[in-house]
């Protein structure tokens, strides 16, 4: 069990964290997703709740700044209510009249759904009417009624493909800008360009810890000659900055005395310690991803079964983006009387969502982050230490309703000497292929000259251009090819998957490939977890195809259809019912997109060779060869000679065919290939002679 410095002991001194985080305020006692009045809150009561939020006293100042400045930067501290209130102030001030729309962007889908539900409830309207949301593959808006749209940054970027100047919108609010996702950075750069053509468009950049000065510098016009500060309409082009105070309570920090060996086990032990020794209040635990969270939930369940006295009264709830909507909603409901809620979350609860009732935070000190190596062309999802800014955000979640405590599963020395001050913007550590194609589709050809809030690495940019050229998406002049490039840009998926769909139209297997693409777009179609591994693996074998995971998805989809989409069938076969429902939705949308862009929808019946050729058309760059005489199944990528292994979740794990291609890589102690398929190496030359011509002499040996 992790040992902590006890509050009040000499070393280290108890620290108070001033959390600079702003977020969504959920009213305790009302389900944040409920849009009915059954929660017992009348509109007057909600009005009073709204007026108690710190942002309320800044209402007139915010509206004045939005009226008089093109860009307003709002730094909202803890519990300020900026996310839910500012869009409502804008509606009340008339920014949505005359057929105009207000957009509010969030970096995460779960936040979009939660915030839009909350705002609809506060306004007393049905979600999807005046207030709606759009995330990838899900549109809950009404063209005739919606005036306030909550969207992910990526969705707003896609809207620009049809409406480059966002002419329907009067105000765009970019929320949680400090998260610095790729989409946020592209969006900020494009909004700056749009303002030059549409000076009347108002921007609100809202964030918790944003460096307001650097953001103001970014939006400040570059003065080529002496210009007046106001434009012709009397609108100030100089960005305004407003800081909204929060209402956080003191948070006491406890560091681990020694480095923790197993942070999942340490997190569970720490929660049990809190439950035994501390007064009432819910607990928020930060872990890295679904696997860690499932493991922790399993450990809690074991503890509750084996030691009821010690752990009775705990309600343990997971929270991550792949969770079914109904399960996500549970975390926002108050704990039953006499019970203590324990929410085990990824960093989604760090800023995007606010959970009322949290008094204790347990911070593992890690999160999953993307890191891309442009030399090897490999992007890994790596468990890495968080920044000190993130650690402060996490601690601040404990000081919402009363003074709280944060238990850090790392030492003070690690915090001070080994954590970076700020996180690295995603654009500087990611594969830029999707980013480049989006900009090209928006007509921005000089990508290297694009005005970025943080410049991406030239190596990553060059590699992205190379990959898109090899896929036939860009031509010799780095312009989108016709029709392939424009078709790929229309499909809201990774360009490799989009290329696979386009190739399937020519090969006559588009129905199968669209099913595979839909299955690849969900986190996993399988139910996994500790204690069910053996049964889960046996169930998987019922569907396993010799060709690999892609064809196995087709078998599962067929079985699901034949069962008439039965949840019992899914349960019996360890298939995730909610994931399969999502696959059906995504598949239907992809079919519509395919028809719109002129692809032929056709089934190849049982000819799996053409299916494999279509997959190769998109993923030829991810080809690997089994190392001869390798006892542990080591493969080497053809491009870059990286050492990789088949992931245990693949149906080809332990089969080790000589030649494979993979969909993605994940790094733990080794680099593992996810979603793997067997191939004939001669097909690589057929699909991409330009890519493999240098290796042609030894490719087939």
N, C-alpha and C positions, 0 to 999 in steps of 0.2 A: 504494500500500500504506500502511495506517495505520502511523504511527510511535508508539512507546511510550517512556515514561521507562524507562530500563534499571534493573533492580534494582541498588542500591548507588550510583547517581548521586545528586548532591546534591538535585535538585529534581524531583518532590516526594519527601519521605522515603518509603521503603517502608513501607506501612501493614500492620498485621496486623488482619484482620477476625475479630471474635469472632462467629461465626454463631449466631444464637439459634434456629436451625431444628431442629425435631424431625422425624423421618420414618420411613419404612419401611426397615428394614435388610434388604438382600438379601445372602445369603451368597455370596461369590464361589465359583465352581466348581459351584454347583448352579443349574439353571434355576429361576427363581423361580416358574415356572408349573407345574413338574413335580409331580405328586402321586404319582408312583411312587417306588420306592426305587432305581431304576436310576442315580440321580445319584451313588451311592456314599456317601451319608450315611446312617448308621444313626440310629435314634432317640436313642441315647445321645449320639452326636455332635451332633445337633441340640439336645439338652438342654444340652450344654456350651456350645454357641454361644449359647443363650438366656441362660445364667447369666453369660456375659461381657458382656451388654448392661448399660449403666449403670442402666436402669430396674429391673433385677433386685434391687438392694440396697434399693430403695424398695417392694418388693412388699408387705411386711407393713404398711408405713405407708399405702400406697394402700388396701389392703383395710380397714384400721382406719378410715380417713377415710370410705370409702364406707359402711361399716357405721354410723357414728355421725353423718354429715352428709347432709342431703338433696342438697346440691350440692357437688361437689368440682371445683376448677379446677386442672388440671395443665398447667404450662408445661414442655414437653419440649424440651430443647436437641438439638443435632445428634447423630444416631445413638443417641438414647436408647432407641429401640425401643418407644416408648409405643404406637404404632398397632397393632403386631402382638402385643405382650405383655399389655397391660392386659385386653383381652377374654378372653385365656386364663386370667389370674389370677382373673377373675370366675367363670369356669366351674369352676375348681379349688376356689374357695371356696363353691360351691353356689348361686350366683345363678341358675343355669339349671335347678335341680332342680324337681320337682313341676310339670312342664309349663310352666314360665316361660321366657321368651325374653330374650336380650340383643341389643340393636341397636347397631350402630356405624355412624355416618353419615360420608360423605365428600362433598365438594362436586363431585367429578368421577367420571364413570363408569369411566374407565380405572383410577383409583386403587381403586375398589370391586373391580374384577375382579382387579387385581394383589394387593391386600392379602388378599382372601379366599382366593386360590390359595395364597399364602404361609402363611397361618395353617392352612389344611387340611393342607398339607404338613408343617408343624411338629407338628401334632396326629396325623399319621399316618392321616388319614381322607380319604375321597373327597369332593371338592368337590361340594356339593349334598346331602350327607347331614347330619351334625351341623353342619357349617359351610357356609353358602350365601350367595348374594348376589342382590339384585334391583335392576335398573336399569330405566329406562323400556323397555317392550317386551321385557324379558328377565328371566325368573324362574328362577334355578337354586337352588331350595330344595325341601325335602321336608316337607310338612305334619306328618308323623308323627315325623320325626327331627331336623329342624333346631332347634338351640338357640341358635346364634349367627348373626345375619344382618347382613351388610354391605350397606348401602343408600345411595343418594344421598339428600340432604336432601329433594329433591322427592318421592321415592318414599314416604318416611315421612310426609310431609304428606298424600299421597293415601290412605295407610292410615288416617289420622285421619278421613277422610270416612265410613268404615264403623265405626271404633272410636275415637271422639273422645278417649277417655281413655287410649288405648293400653294397655288392660287386660291384654294378653298379656305385656307387657314388665315385667321387674323393674328393669332398668337400661338407660338410653339414654346412649350415649357420643357426643357431638358432636365429631368430630375436625376438625382444620384450621379451627377457628372463626375464626382470624384472616383467612381469605380473604373473609369477610363477603359471601358471595353473598346474593342476595335470599332464596333458600330457607332459608339458614342463619339469617338474621335473623328470618324469620317463624317458623321452628321454635323458636328460642330464646324468642320471645315466647309461643308456644303452650305450650311445655313449662313455662314459669313459671306459666301459668294452670292447667295440668293438675295441677301439684304442690299447688295449693290444694285440689283435690278428691281427689287421691291422694297424700297426704304420704309414703306408703311408696315411691313411685317415686324411684329414685336417678338423679341426673344427673351425668355426668362431662363437663366441658367441657375438651377437650384442644387445645393449640395450640402453635405455635412462638413467635410474637412477640406473642401476645395481651397486651393491657394487663390483667393479672390483676385489678388493683384496680377498674377500671371495670366489668369483668364481674362481680366480686363485688358491687359496688354495685347492678348491675342485678338480681341474684338475691336481694339482701337484702330481706326483707319490709318494706313500708312500715308503720311503726308508727303506727296511728291512736290507740292508747292504750298505756299501759305494758303490755307483754306479757313473759312469761318467755321466755328465750332458747330453752328446749326446749319441744317440744310434748308431748302427753300420753304419747307412746311413748318419751320420752327422746331423741328424734331432734333433733339440733341443726339449726335452720333457718339459722343463720349459715353462709354458704358457707366451705368450707376451701380454702386455696391451698397447692399444693405445687409447688416448682420442682425439676425433675429435671435433673441436670447432664448435659452431653453429653460426647463425647470427640473433639472436633474438633482438628485440627492447625492450625498457623499458615498463613495464606494471604497471599501477597504480592500487592499490587495494582499493576497497571501501567495508567496512564491514557494515552489517545491524546494526542499533543502538539498536534495540530490537529484541529478538527472534521472528521468523516468524511463524505464526500459520498454514498457508496453503501455502506451498512452490510452488505449481502449480500456484495458483492465483498470488502469489508474483512475480513469474518469468514472467508471462504475463504482469503484471503492470510495472515491471522494463523495459521490452523490449519497451513498449509503451513510457515510460519516456525517454529512450535512443533515440528512434525514433524522439521524439519531441524536444529534447534538444541538441543532439550530431550531429557532422558532419557525412559525409558519411562513410560507412563501414558496413560489414555484422556482424550479431550477432550469436553467438553459445550459446545455452542454454543446460545445463546438467540436465536431469531428470533421474528417476530411471528405467523406463521400458515402455512398449507399452501402458499400461493403462494410466499412467501419461501423456505420449506424446499425445495420442489421446484426453485426456481431455484438454490439453493445446491448441492443434490445434482447438478444438471446441470453446474454449473461444476466441481465436483470430478471428475465423470466425464470431462469434457473434459480437465482437468488430468492425470488418471491416464492417459488415452489418449495425450496429446501429450508428457508429460514423465514417463515411467515411473520414471526414476532418482530424481527429486525427490519423487514421491508414492507410490512403491511401499510396500506395507505398511499403507496406510490402508484401514480398513473403515468406510464411511460409511453411517450408518443414520438415517432420519428418525423423528420421534416427534411425533404429534399425534393428537387425539381421533378424527378420521375415518379413521384408518389401520386396515386389516384386522387382526384379532386376531393372526394368524400373524406379521405384520410387527411388531406391537407387542412380541411375545414376544422377537424377536431382540435388542432393545436390552438385555435383562436377561442374556443369555448372555455369558460371558467372551469376550474377543477370542481368536482362534486364536493359537497360539504364534508369537511374532515379529511379530505384527501390532498396530497401534494402532487402537482403536475410536474413531470420531468420531460422537457422537450429536447430531443437529441437531433441536432441540426448541422447542416453544412454552413458555409459562410453566408448563405442566403439570409440568415437572421441577423447578420452583422449590421446591415444598414437598410436593406430593401424592405424588410418587414419589421414591425414592432409588435412584440407580444406583451400584453398587459399582465401584471401579476408576477413578473420575474423579479426575484430578490437576490438569487444566487446564480453566479455564472461559473462554469467550469470550462477552462480554455486549454485545449490540447496544444496550442501554439503552432498548429499546422493547417494547411489547406491544400487542395489540389489546384495546381497551376499549369497552364500550357507553357512549354518551352520548345522552341523550334530551332533546329540546327540547319541553316540554309546550305551548309557544305554537304552534309549527308542527306539533306532533304527529308529529315525525319522530325515529326512533331510528337513530343511525348507529353502525356498528362502526368505530372510528377507531384508527389507529396513533398511540399517544401515549407520551410518556416515562414510564418506570416511576417508582416512588417510591424514596427512599433505602433504605427498609426492604426493598423487593424487591431492590434492588441488593446489599444485604448478604446476603440469602438466597441469591442466585445465586452470589455469591463463595464463600459457605460450602460450596457443593457440592464445591469443589476440595479441601477439607481433611478428607476423610473417612478416607482410608487412609494418608495421609502428608502432610507439608507440601506445599502446592500453590500454584498461581499463577492469578490472575484477570487477564485482559486486557479492559479496558473500552474499547469503541469510542466513547468520549466523553471530554471533557476533565475535569480535576479541577474547573475553574471551573464547568462545567455541573453536575457532581454536587453541588457545594456551594451554588450560587446559583439553579439552575433546576429542580431536582427537589424535589418535595414530600416532607415527612418520612414521611408515611403515605399509603396509597392512600385514595380516597374509597369508602365502602361502596357496593356495587352498587345498593342500594335508593335511594340519593340521586342516581343518574344513569341510571335506567332507566324504561322504560315500565311502569306498574304494573297494566296490565289483567289479566294472568294472576294477579298477586298478590291483587288485589281479589276476583276470582271465587273463588279458593281460600278466602279468609277468609269470604266470604259462604256458600259451600257448607258450611263448618264451623260455620255458625250465628253468626258474629261480625258483627253488624249495625253496631255503632258502630265503624267502621273508624278514624275520626279519633281515637277515644279508645283505640285499641289500644296496648298497652305495647310500643313498639319499642326495640331496642337503639340504633338511630339513626333519628331521625324522617325519613320521606320528605317531599319538598316538597309543600305544600298544592296548588300548581298541577298537579303531576303526578297527585296523587290525584283532583282535580276532573276533570281531563281523562279519566282512566281511567273514572270514573263516567259521564261523558258518552258515551264510546265504547260502554260496555256498555249504556247506555240506548238508544243509537241502534241497536245490534244486536238489541234486544228481549230482552236477557238480564236486565236489571234493570227493575223497574216504577217507577211514579211515587214510590213510597216507598223506592226503592233496595233493594228485596228481590228475590230471584231469581224470575223469572217461571216459571209452570208451563204447559206442560212444558219450554219451550225452555231457560230458565235452568238448570234442574236437569239437563237432558240435556247441555248444553254443559259443565257442571261435571264430568260423568262421563267426558268424553273427554280423555285426557292430552295435549292439543295446545293450541297458541295458540287463544284463543277465536274468532278470525276463521276459522281452518281448521275448528274444530268447528261453527261456525254454517253454513259452506259444506256440511258433511256433512249436517247436519239439513235444510237447504233441499233437498238433492239427493233426500232421501226423498220430499218432497212433489212434486218435479219429475220423479221417475221416472228418475233417473240416478245412483243411489247407488253402483252397482258402479264406474262410471267415476270418480266424485269420490273414492271411497275409495282408488282407485289413485293419483290425483293427490296426495291428502293424504299417502300413504305415500312418494311420490317427493319431496315437499317436506320430509319429515322427515329425509332423509339430506343430507349436505353437498353432494354432486353426483353425478349418475349418469354423468357423462362423465369420461373419462380426459383429463387436460390436462398440459401441461408444455412446457418450452422444446424447440424442435426438432421438435415434432409438431403444431404449431398448424395448419398448412395441411391435413394429412391429417385431423386431428380435425374441423376445420370442414367439410371435404368429407363426412366420415362423418355429421356432424350433419344436413347437407342431405338425406340419404336419408330422414330421419324428419321433417324440418321440416314443421310444419302452418302454414297461412296464419293460423290463429287465434292462434298463438303457442306459448309454452313449455309451458303446461299440457296442451294437446292433443298436443303433440310427445311428452310423457311417455307418453301413452296409446299412441302409435305404437311407442315403444321397448319398452314393457311387452308389447305384442302380439307384436312380433318376437322378444323374449326367450322368450315362451311357446311360439311356433311352432318355435323352435330347440331346444325341450325343455330350456330353461335351460342352454344350452351355454356354457362358458367360452370356447371357440374363437370362437363367434359374437360374444361380447362383445369379444374381442381384435380381431377383424377390423373391428368397427364402432366402436372406441374408446369402448366402454361399460364402465363399472367393474363387473366381475362381482360383487365383494363388496358393492358398494352395491346392486346389483339383488337379490342374495340377501336383503339387509336389507329392501328394499322389499317383497319377498314375505312376510317374517315380520311386518312392521308391518301390511301390508294384511290378513293373516289375523287379527291381534289386533283391528284396527279393525272388521272384519266382526263378530267376536264381541261387541265392545262395542256396536256398532250394533244387533245383534239383542237384546242384553240390555236396552237402553233403549227398545226398541219401534219402531225404524226399519224401514221396508220396504226390503229389498234387491232392487233391480231394475236392469236395464241398459236404456239408451235406444238400444241398437244404434249407429246412426251419426248420431243427431240432436245435433250439437255445439252447437246454439243453446241447448238446455236445460242443457248442461254449463256454458256460459259464464254463463248466468243464475244457476246455483248458485254459481259462483265469485264473481260480483258480490254475491250475498246476503251473503257474508262480507267481501268486500274493497272494497265501494263507497266507503269513505273514502279508498282509495288510487287514486282516478281522476285521470288527467292528460290534458292536451290539448296537441297539438303547436303550438308557436308559429308563426303564419303567417310565411312568408319567412325561417325560421330555417335558415341554411346548414349548421349543424352538428347539426341534429336536436335542438334544445332543446325540452323540454316544461315545462309549468308545472302543479303540482298544483292541483286545484280548491279544495282546502282549504289556505289559507296561501300560495298562489302561489309555492311553492318552485321553483327552477330545477333540473330533473333531466334525466338522459339515459339511454337504453337501454344496459344493460351489454353489452360485446362478446361475452359468452358466450351471450346470448339469440339465438334464431333470428330475432327481429325487428330485430336490430341492422342498421342501414342500410336497413331497409324503411320505418321511420318512419310507421306508420299514424297517422291524425289523433287517434283516441281510444284510450287504453289504461288498464288497471289493472295494478298491480304487487304482488308478494308482499312484498318487502322492499327497503330501500335500503342501499347500501354507499358509504362516502365514501373517496375517495382525493384526487386533485386536483379531482374533480367528484363530485356525488352521482349514483350510478348505480342504476337500477332493475333488480332481479333478478327473474327469472320473470315475464315480461310477457305480457299477453293483450290482443288487440284487443276493443273493445266498441262497442256501439251506445249513444250517450249517453242515449237515451230510456229504456233499461233502468235507468239510475241512478235516475230519478224513480219508476219502477215498484218498484224494490227498496227505496228509502229516501226516500220523499217528505218525511218529517220532517227528513231530514238536508240535503236539497238545495232545500227549498222557497224559501229566500231567494234562491237563485241561479237559480231556474226561468226567469225571463224571458230570461236570456242563455245558459242552459246549452246550448241546441241550436244556437247560432249559430257 
